């Protein structure tokens, strides 16, 4: 069968620079559009941002996952075809080496990406310290699916390094503005002074030493609060080491008695509260409430004041306030805000680690935050192939482990059941097209240098 | 203070426009008003650092010298004295050296490259812009206005005074990479070069419509600038992909900032190809340089305000 050459005009069209420019325009337009439309959002998000009509249009056209739509991929395929024909049209010569390297490089990158998309997998494996696994959960548009590894990986150790000093920052918030549009963000430093010209305010900072221990005790104890409005509610000190505590009388015919305390409470499927650990992760207090002839036992959760069964006394608001965990007194920020007219206001904010404290001034609210920022985290992972340990390496951000073409990246971490960060999240990438992508990129880099810089230099040199 | 900054930008735009028209068709009153407007803008610019206390004093001095260089360039555009121009270039070199020292000192003090926050990169942008301008002025021997370069540097540095920027002392894990410095540096060298190309392509369009012979000169300058800037843009894109692969196992994540950097790259690619397409190789091709400048602006600054920005791992907070 003789090969038929495409019609001259069609061939010319498909291999023209004009079509290339149109393809560039389409790729740029779609890519830009994909940044104006939220990708992979929930329907509610789309309705809130774009309204109902546009949301319907977005879902009908698949623009909520625009970069995987058939029409976008079609544009890329047509572009690759056009690029290929344009390259084919040119006759090779050494001065045109750059042209070939860039154009072929781009084609190779696209082929590599397609190979990775079709034949590759990408997913996560979560490993607790000492745990071993030979599979990971890969992600697809339709959901997750398990993929078997041709070997297994074991987490031997998980390390988190925090920065030497806590990071202390001060947010200055203007009413009506979101956190993203905040007026300013400063580092809290002793003796520093920051001016926000747009607000006409100056912030002078002074770090005060920790207060005496007695002051802390007064504010750091465990309490039971009864009533509605926090200002009018009554407070009762609790002694969690001596439970049950004595009966507390509330008015004429109501009593409350703290019965049990669980530092790390969990609720099972039937609503029963049980103890998970001794770490104060989810502190809960059981109280017995008596009102006239009614008796009710209720669990109160310090971190979830609204949670719990209210079978009998629905109107009664009762909350368990767990005192500060840190018995260590903390440093405080003395913040003096001065406006353009010289009016001054001062507030003192505690700089407790991993907590926020706020103060309100006339026109702004400030939030002081102190946290131990993570400096780095890494997982010591062993690869077991057959019966043998074939590799052992620390994986951290920017330092993946590569074995048999599979790549393992430090991606995330989480706490185990007792609140210790021992579980590592490792991203597993199986991309058989990656070497093609790299090859294409390197070819493009050399090609660009050749076209725009070397070619000119060689010409100049030849002229001389 | 924000008002002062934007008034300064407005004065530069109007004054620069007047000077641009003067370049095409000589008109002395127009040139004088252009220079006066720019000088008023610079006067506002000079008082910006004095309105903000506790700022880096070395940076403030560099900023002041940039302003003086700009005044010298503005005066030269009116008087066209070669000695004045040499003086202006010498002042610009001084400002550049001081800015280099400021950046190196910040690098030393922070113990990391000062390339992290928006404010820090604004300083890098001013540095790259001045470097590119000086190389083109001194090495390439291209008669090119330094006023625009100085004004861009002033606006870039002045941004820090209007929006004081806090940067954390340490880099987050993802930024602790050997790719960090080359990726950021090549991008800002590209941005600096391509921002200068906006001026020459605008000059081309103005000259073309006015029937001036200068259009060829401007076209040549634009192409030379793109020939320098586009490879840097390509390096930035590919270095970023290599980095993404090493850090997250993903050479391309369809992140809004990545997408806009691709759009920017494609727009300049369109310019490079349109130069060979009949009927599109003149004004239309040069319009793509201005569109490319807009794409650079979106990639660098405006991407944070897009609906998809919340999911981005790249945008400046």
Interface residues (C-beta under 8 A of the other chain):
Chain A: X17 X18 X20 X21 X24 X25 X27 X28 X31 X32 X34 X35 X36 X37 X38 X39 X40 X49 X67 X113 X122 X163 X167 X169 X180 X184 X185 X186 X187 X192 X193 X194 X195 X196 X197 X198 X202 X373 X374 X375 X376 X377 X396 X397 X398 X399 X400 X407 X409 X411 X427 X429 X434 X437 X438 X441 X444 X445 X448 X449 X452 X453 X456
Chain B: X1 X2 X51 X52 X53 X54 X161 X162 X164 X166 X168 X169 X170 X172 X173 X174 X176 X177 X227 X228 X230 X231 X234 X235 X238 X241 X242 X245 X246 X247 X248 X249 X250 X251 X252 X254 X256 X259 X260 X262 X263 X266 X267 X269 X270 X273 X274 X276 X277 X280 X303 X304 X306 X307 X308 X310 X311 X317
